[in-house]
Amino acid sequence: MEELMAQVAELRRQNHQILTSLRATTQHHVVVESENAASDLGFPQQNPLAPPPEPPDPHQPPRHPPPSDPILYCPRQICRSVGSSRPRQICPAAATTPTRRIGIQGWGESAVAEQRCRVRGSLRLRTALISFIFLIFILLAPSGHAKRNTPSGKKSSPFDFVNKLKGCHKGNNTKEIHELKAYLEKFGYLKYPNKNQAIDDDFDDILESAIKTYQENYHIKPSGIVDDETISKMTTPRCGVPDIVNGTNYMQPRNRNHESGLSGIDTVSLYSFFPGNPKWPPSRTHLTYRFLPNLPAIAMDPVARAFQKWQSSTHFTFARAQPNQNSDLVIGFYSGDHGDIDPFVARDGTLAHAFAPMNGSFHYNADNRWSNGAFAGAHDLETVALHEIGHLLGLGHSSDAAVIMFPNMGAGLTKDLNANDIQGIRTLYNR
């Protein structure tokens, strides 16, 4: 970097010398070779005693201005043509009009124009080179600050360990298997009676069974092998709420309710509830929410829109409370261990989590990249809010990838409420 700055300084010094030389040459060596040249160039008359000019003869044709083509007229414009496909040409007016001949002593008009072209062309090349070096300096210089929670430079994925386990199956012993066990335990698929088994790298029968259950929930052939499709699902960021609680698989509802739609065709309602079906009492259908001070301003409107969508589709109404007021629901941004029972851990790719009624807590993971809308490499704040509000109202996860309560939420995508989401709330509250 110091070498680049030294080159910039040297080029600036040389530019200054060239400009100084050009000004001195023009000042001391330009001479007027005809008595009319000074007036032609716009200078005042040199002889104050000379008689006033005669009025123009009306019978004489008027003097025409120089040719209109700038490249063929002005040496300054000739400089601008350097590097173009047009040949460099000297002003024909200077070659054919005696009263316009000016030049450096001992040189002709053509030599003056050519020399100026070379100097100006050289200056332009040096200026372009200085600009290029300065741009390189800016690009290579370390950034003074980084904007939090917005798309930025590429970094390693928290799911690198899953990619390294491709093809693993029962009987393998691979370095990253203990991380796979931790991932599945986080979301309820795995619980070892012996703690040592949970932290070793043995691919045992219990792990194989857990992977098969995971594959069934995500509509993958239950082979028990860490195949490409399983890796694709596991490496998609998701909600931190478990799919299985106390051994009950809420991704596979115990009672598949067959509803008759407007078309008369029976459909299977794929929604689920928390253990014990917790819900808000009938007297509390108007719920207030507030934002904690750690919530970025960019997230407020997306969350408010998500509440409005749930309000328009259910019997609930929502209103925002002031920060210093009590509220039924609280929304904030947190990182890592933030004081509840479910800390955010990098390896599981958790986007957010929320708790069942009537806890009312909804937390975004501040370590993720967030956006207001669909942007590559970032997650839509409103889509995640729609999902987490569903948990606040009592909905569990669904195995239907089309509904908002599906656990996985890919980057750069948006999603809206689905008929199964709305029907789930109506069923839970007997509406």
HELIX and SHEET records of a PDB file:
HELIX    1   1 GLU A    2  HIS A   29  1                                  28    
HELIX    2   2 ALA A   37  ASP A   40  1                                   4    
HELIX    3   3 PRO A   70  TYR A   73  1                                   4    
HELIX    4   4 PRO A   75  ARG A   80  1                                   6    
HELIX    5   5 PRO A   92  THR A   96  1                                   5    
HELIX    6   6 PRO A   98  ARG A  100  5                                   3    
HELIX    7   7 GLU A  109  LEU A  140  1                                  32    
HELIX    8   8 ASP A  160  ASN A  163  1                                   4    
HELIX    9   9 ILE A  177  LYS A  186  1                                  10    
HELIX   10  10 LYS A  195  ILE A  199  1                                   5    
HELIX   11  11 ASP A  205  ASN A  217  1                                  13    
HELIX   12  12 ASP A  228  MET A  234  1                                   7    
HELIX   13  13 ALA A  297  ALA A  299  5                                   3    
HELIX   14  14 MET A  300  SER A  313  1                                  14    
HELIX   15  15 ALA A  346  ASP A  348  5                                   3    
HELIX   16  16 LEU A  381  LEU A  393  1                                  13    
HELIX   17  17 ALA A  419  LEU A  428  1                                  10    
SHEET    1   A 2 VAL A  30  VAL A  32  0                                        
SHEET    2   A 2 ILE A 102  ILE A 104 -1                                        
SHEET    1   B 6 ARG A 238  CYS A 239  0                                        
SHEET    2   B 6 THR A 350  ALA A 354  1                                        
SHEET    3   B 6 SER A 361  ASN A 365 -1                                        
SHEET    4   B 6 LEU A 329  TYR A 334  1                                        
SHEET    5   B 6 HIS A 286  PHE A 291  1                                        
SHEET    6   B 6 THR A 317  ARG A 320  1                                        
SHEET    1   C 2 ILE A 244  VAL A 245  0                                        
SHEET    2   C 2 THR A 248  ASN A 249 -1                                        
SHEET    1   D 2 ASN A 257  SER A 260  0                                        
SHEET    2   D 2 ASP A 266  SER A 269 -1                                        
SHEET    1   E 2 TRP A 370  SER A 371  0                                        
SHEET    2   E 2 HIS A 379  ASP A 380  1                                        
END                                                                             
